[in-house]
Amino acid sequence: MLNQYETVFICTPVLSEPQVKEAVKKFKDLITENGGELIHDEDWGMKKLAYPIQKKSSGFYHLFEFKADPAFITKMETDFRRDERIIRFMTVKLDKYAVAYSEKRRKLRKAKSEKKED
């Protein structure tokens, strides 16, 4: 049985754009290689942190929404801890209400981006 999860992680700000994309690709591949299904991913870009983490005041934020086996989450979080490019991460299991909200948010975001193109 696959559960639906959402993970937000912050990459260190000293990385270049290609290095951040490489880190994101590593975790996308990790999800798909372990039988997970990537539903949505969002790049939030460079943001200021609410408080300093490892003497850094900003970081590159990224969000993944995916379906995976519960045992996989431990493996993924271990990889987050081992990767020096990641300064913080948080994974949340989504219940049916959160899944519905997430779908609604994606549709709204898509509609806004289509409206901007007009």
N, C-alpha and C positions, 0 to 999 in steps of 0.2 A: 504494500500500500504506500503510495507516494503522498506526502504532505506538501502543502504549499508554504514556501518561506520567502522572506524578504531580508536581504542583507545590504547594509550600508557600510562602506569602508572608506577610510581616509588615507590617501597616499601622501608621503612626505613632500613638502613644497620644493625641495632642492632638485627634484627630478625634472627632466625635460619632458615635453609632450610625448615624444615617441617612447620614452621609458614608462610613462604612466599607461600608455596604450598597451605596451608589452605586459605590464602587471595585470591589467584588466583582462587581456586575452588569456593569460595564464589561468586565471580563476574561471573564466568562461569555459575553457577547455576542460578544466578539472571537473566542473559540473556535468558537462556532456559525456566525458569519458567514464564517469561513475554512474551512468544510467539516469542522470537527472535531465530535466527538460527546462531550458531557459525560456521563460515566458516574456520577460521584458527586461531591458537594461537601460539605464539613464545615466548620462554624464552630467553632473551638476557643476562641474568646473571648479576653479579655485575659489575657496570661501574662507572668510576669517573664522577662526575657532573662538568659541565662547571663553575658553581659558587656554593657556599655553600647555602643549603636550610635547614632552621631550624638547623643551625650550624653543618650540616652533609655534607661531601664532596664526598660521594659515595652512591649508592643505587642499588637495584635489579630492573632491567627494565623488563617489560613484555608487549607484544602486543597482542591485540585481533582484529580480523576482523570478523564482524558479520552483519547480517541483522536484523533490528528491526523497530518497529513503532516509528515515530519521538517523540511521547509523552513519550516514555520509556527513552529517553536520559536524560531528566530532572531528572527522578527518579534515574537512575544509577549515575549521577553526584552528586546528593545529598548523595547517599550512599558512594561515594568516599570521599566526604568532611567530612562525619561523622566517617569514619574509620581512626583511629589513625595510622594504619600501612602504609597508603598511604600518601606520602609527596608531590606528584605532579601527575597530569593526564592531558591528552588532548584527546578530541574526535573530529574527523573530518568526515564529510559526504563525501563519495567518489562519484565523478561524473563518467561517463562512461569511460573516459580516465584513471582515477586513478584505476578503477576496472580492466581494461585491463592490466595496468602496474603491478598491484598487482598480478594478475594471472601469468603474465610472470615472475615476480620475484620469485614466489613460485616454478614454474616449473624449473627455473634455479637453485635455491637452492637445489631442490630435485635431479636434475641431478648431481650437484656437490657432494652431499652426497653419491649418488650411485657410482660415480667414485672413491671416497675415499675408499669405501668398496672393490673395485676390487684389 
